[in-house]
Amino acid sequence: MSDLDLGWAWFETDSASDVHATPNFDRDLANVYARCFSGESGLEVLRHLKSITHSRVLGPGASDALLRHVEGQRQLVAHIISLAEHGRSRGPADDQLPTRNGPKIMENTDD
């Protein structure tokens, strides 16, 4: 049995943050993320997560372990944002997201 048969297929994609590349991607979950982060409070949480991960700069003395840890945090935040944006772009079946075709969730934040 190959690694791909054991559920490691997502690892073979170019980008682990590409939600469409995961074999068991649940499209309803994207709508849940979109609802969770659609209001001002949700956007504030995403801005905070992005500021403490994507905008964090490490100096030249950072250890390999710290670099890997911070990169993992960045990947998780990017995945959350990707799921929320995907859910918004698809639009919910019950129209609970009024701005489903609006701009990307994090496009107007500081990087």
Backbone bond lengths (Angstrom), bond angles and torsions (degrees), N, CA, C in turn:
res aa  C-N    CA-C-N  psi(-1)  N-CA   C-N-CA  omega(-1)  CA-C   N-CA-C  phi
1 M - - - 1.456 - - 1.525 108.27 -
2 S 1.325 116.59 128.62 1.460 120.89 -178.45 1.524 110.65 -80.26
3 D 1.354 115.56 165.59 1.459 121.03 176.84 1.525 111.41 -59.54
4 L 1.343 117.57 -34.20 1.455 120.55 -179.95 1.527 110.83 -66.09
5 D 1.348 116.91 -32.92 1.460 120.69 177.73 1.519 111.97 -72.15
6 L 1.318 117.82 -20.42 1.461 122.46 -178.76 1.521 112.96 -90.60
7 G 1.309 118.07 9.77 1.450 120.54 177.24 1.516 114.53 94.87
8 W 1.310 117.85 17.61 1.464 121.45 -179.33 1.521 112.01 -100.27
9 A 1.323 118.08 14.26 1.462 121.62 -176.88 1.520 112.14 -61.48
10 W 1.338 117.69 -35.76 1.461 120.74 -179.70 1.515 111.40 -61.15
11 F 1.337 116.54 -26.62 1.457 121.83 -176.85 1.528 111.42 -73.16
12 E 1.315 116.78 -19.01 1.448 122.18 -177.25 1.522 113.27 -86.97
13 T 1.333 119.14 -3.58 1.460 121.54 -178.89 1.515 110.46 -79.05
14 D 1.331 116.00 163.79 1.459 121.04 177.75 1.508 111.97 -67.86
15 S 1.320 117.75 -32.55 1.456 121.65 -176.52 1.517 109.93 -138.11
16 A 1.323 116.08 118.83 1.461 120.31 179.19 1.517 111.13 -68.95
17 S 1.348 118.30 -16.89 1.460 120.21 -179.94 1.521 112.11 -84.27
18 D 1.322 117.98 -4.87 1.457 121.33 179.03 1.524 108.63 -77.05
19 V 1.343 116.50 102.16 1.455 120.17 -174.98 1.519 112.66 -63.28
20 H 1.316 118.82 -22.89 1.457 121.29 179.89 1.522 111.39 -76.28
21 A 1.323 118.33 -15.67 1.458 121.44 -175.87 1.520 111.95 -85.39
22 T 1.315 118.90 -16.81 1.452 120.57 -179.31 1.521 109.14 -75.74
23 P 1.327 116.70 132.80 1.457 119.67 -171.96 1.529 114.15 -63.19
24 N 1.305 119.21 -36.55 1.458 121.93 -175.41 1.518 111.69 -107.16
25 F 1.328 117.12 35.06 1.458 120.73 -178.20 1.523 109.74 -62.62
26 D 1.332 115.37 125.37 1.456 121.60 179.52 1.522 108.35 -97.31
27 R 1.312 116.42 110.43 1.461 120.34 -175.86 1.524 112.47 -63.21
28 D 1.306 117.91 -29.21 1.462 119.71 177.04 1.522 111.15 -65.99
29 L 1.314 117.36 -30.27 1.458 121.04 179.03 1.523 110.82 -63.39
30 A 1.318 117.71 -36.10 1.466 120.90 177.04 1.521 110.78 -61.98
31 N 1.323 116.84 -38.33 1.465 120.01 176.69 1.526 111.09 -65.83
32 V 1.320 116.89 -36.79 1.467 120.62 177.73 1.532 109.77 -63.57
33 Y 1.325 117.29 -44.73 1.468 120.80 177.29 1.521 110.67 -61.74
34 A 1.318 116.98 -41.24 1.466 120.45 -179.84 1.519 110.85 -63.30
35 R 1.326 117.12 -43.03 1.469 119.72 178.38 1.522 110.55 -64.99
36 C 1.314 116.65 -41.27 1.463 121.30 -178.50 1.523 112.21 -61.62
37 F 1.312 117.24 -39.16 1.460 121.41 -174.24 1.533 113.35 -108.23
38 S 1.335 118.28 18.01 1.459 119.79 -176.44 1.526 113.33 -83.59
39 G 1.309 118.93 -27.33 1.461 121.20 -178.50 1.519 112.37 -85.09
40 E 1.318 115.54 176.85 1.473 120.75 179.63 1.524 112.05 -61.11
41 S 1.340 117.55 -39.06 1.469 120.23 179.35 1.522 110.85 -63.66
42 G 1.332 116.08 -43.46 1.465 120.20 178.47 1.514 112.24 -63.51
43 L 1.336 116.42 -41.52 1.470 120.49 178.24 1.525 110.92 -65.20
44 E 1.333 116.52 -36.46 1.473 119.85 177.86 1.528 110.98 -65.06
45 V 1.331 116.54 -39.50 1.470 120.42 176.54 1.528 109.84 -62.78
46 L 1.334 117.78 -45.30 1.468 120.49 179.19 1.524 111.50 -63.18
47 R 1.328 117.00 -40.47 1.470 119.74 177.10 1.524 110.74 -60.89
48 H 1.331 115.76 -42.83 1.467 119.69 179.70 1.533 110.73 -63.93
49 L 1.335 116.62 -47.45 1.472 119.61 179.53 1.524 111.48 -60.23
50 K 1.326 115.78 -40.63 1.458 119.74 179.32 1.525 110.85 -66.46
51 S 1.334 117.07 -39.15 1.466 119.91 -178.12 1.523 112.33 -67.63
52 I 1.335 117.88 -32.90 1.462 119.29 -178.39 1.526 112.91 -90.13
53 T 1.341 116.44 -3.88 1.465 119.00 178.19 1.523 111.35 -119.76
54 H 1.324 117.66 -65.32 1.463 121.95 -174.80 1.523 112.51 -67.23
55 S 1.313 117.16 -32.01 1.467 119.88 -177.24 1.519 112.41 -93.41
56 R 1.302 117.19 1.32 1.471 121.56 -179.01 1.523 109.86 -78.66
57 V 1.327 114.84 132.11 1.465 120.89 179.80 1.525 108.63 -115.62
58 L 1.317 115.95 130.67 1.463 120.93 178.04 1.516 109.46 -105.07
59 G 1.293 115.64 144.47 1.455 120.72 -179.88 1.510 112.73 -78.21
60 P 1.327 116.63 176.19 1.468 121.02 -177.58 1.533 113.27 -66.95
61 G 1.312 117.11 -16.88 1.464 119.89 -179.75 1.517 113.83 -89.81
62 A 1.318 117.40 5.59 1.467 120.35 -178.84 1.526 110.19 -65.93
63 S 1.311 114.97 136.61 1.464 119.57 -179.54 1.526 110.82 -73.93
64 D 1.313 114.89 161.77 1.456 121.16 176.86 1.529 110.17 -59.43
65 A 1.328 116.19 -40.62 1.463 120.28 -179.87 1.527 111.17 -63.35
66 L 1.333 117.65 -41.97 1.457 120.86 179.15 1.525 110.81 -66.29
67 L 1.318 117.51 -42.19 1.467 120.63 177.72 1.522 111.36 -59.30
68 R 1.328 116.48 -43.02 1.464 120.69 179.27 1.531 111.30 -67.32
69 H 1.324 116.50 -39.02 1.456 121.32 179.10 1.530 111.01 -62.89
70 V 1.315 116.75 -48.43 1.460 121.47 -179.36 1.525 110.21 -65.40
71 E 1.315 118.08 -39.51 1.461 120.26 178.66 1.529 110.71 -64.39
72 G 1.322 117.24 -36.83 1.466 120.51 175.59 1.519 111.67 -63.15
73 Q 1.337 116.14 -40.58 1.464 119.85 176.66 1.527 110.62 -62.48
74 R 1.320 116.02 -44.10 1.472 120.10 179.83 1.522 110.96 -61.29
75 Q 1.316 116.08 -41.31 1.460 120.87 -179.78 1.525 110.82 -63.42
76 L 1.329 117.04 -41.99 1.460 120.46 -179.99 1.530 111.07 -64.24
77 V 1.327 117.43 -45.21 1.463 120.80 178.73 1.527 110.37 -63.02
78 A 1.320 117.33 -42.42 1.468 120.52 178.12 1.526 110.72 -61.99
79 H 1.312 117.80 -37.16 1.462 121.95 179.54 1.531 110.41 -67.57
80 I 1.323 117.15 -42.77 1.461 121.47 178.08 1.531 110.07 -60.54
81 I 1.334 116.53 -47.33 1.463 121.02 179.92 1.531 110.55 -62.54
82 S 1.327 116.49 -41.28 1.462 120.74 179.56 1.528 111.59 -62.40
83 L 1.325 117.09 -43.86 1.460 120.52 178.15 1.526 111.24 -62.78
84 A 1.332 116.36 -44.06 1.469 120.32 -179.61 1.522 110.68 -63.21
85 E 1.328 117.21 -43.23 1.467 120.20 179.44 1.520 111.30 -67.06
86 H 1.321 116.94 -38.44 1.461 120.24 178.83 1.530 110.01 -63.89
87 G 1.322 116.99 -42.07 1.458 120.61 178.41 1.512 112.18 -63.75
88 R 1.318 116.76 -37.49 1.470 120.64 178.16 1.523 110.70 -67.96
89 S 1.322 117.11 -41.74 1.468 119.74 -176.54 1.521 111.86 -70.24
90 R 1.315 117.26 -32.39 1.467 120.62 177.42 1.509 110.82 -72.49
91 G 1.318 115.92 -37.51 1.458 120.57 -176.86 1.510 110.68 81.13
92 P 1.300 116.78 141.08 1.467 120.96 -179.08 1.526 111.57 -79.26
93 A 1.287 114.75 155.88 1.458 119.67 177.98 1.524 110.68 -69.27
94 D 1.333 117.34 -30.00 1.460 119.94 -175.42 1.529 112.57 -104.09
95 D 1.327 117.93 15.06 1.468 123.31 177.01 1.525 114.32 54.54
96 Q 1.317 117.47 39.49 1.461 120.39 177.92 1.519 111.80 -81.30
97 L 1.318 118.60 -9.81 1.449 122.13 -179.41 1.521 108.93 -111.64
98 P 1.315 118.23 100.26 1.458 119.83 -174.42 1.520 114.41 -67.79
99 T 1.323 119.77 -23.77 1.462 121.36 -176.65 1.526 110.89 -108.05
100 R 1.286 117.85 43.04 1.459 121.38 -172.69 1.522 114.22 -64.57
101 N 1.322 119.11 -24.55 1.460 121.00 179.63 1.519 112.16 -109.31
102 G 1.321 116.93 17.57 1.456 121.83 -178.95 1.522 111.95 -76.77
103 P 1.340 116.59 -170.48 1.462 120.65 -179.96 1.522 111.23 -66.83
104 K 1.306 115.44 163.56 1.452 120.01 177.72 1.523 109.85 -57.97
105 I 1.318 115.69 149.67 1.449 121.69 -174.88 1.516 112.73 -56.98
106 M 1.305 117.85 -45.28 1.461 120.26 -172.10 1.525 113.45 -109.33
107 E 1.314 119.10 18.55 1.463 119.15 -174.70 1.522 113.81 -70.43
108 N 1.312 118.88 -23.79 1.463 121.02 -177.85 1.516 112.55 -106.31
109 T 1.324 118.01 31.15 1.456 120.76 179.25 1.507 110.04 -106.26
110 D 1.290 115.03 160.24 1.476 119.98 178.01 1.503 109.40 -74.04
111 D 1.296 116.50 134.61 1.469 122.56 176.94 1.489 109.84 -106.79
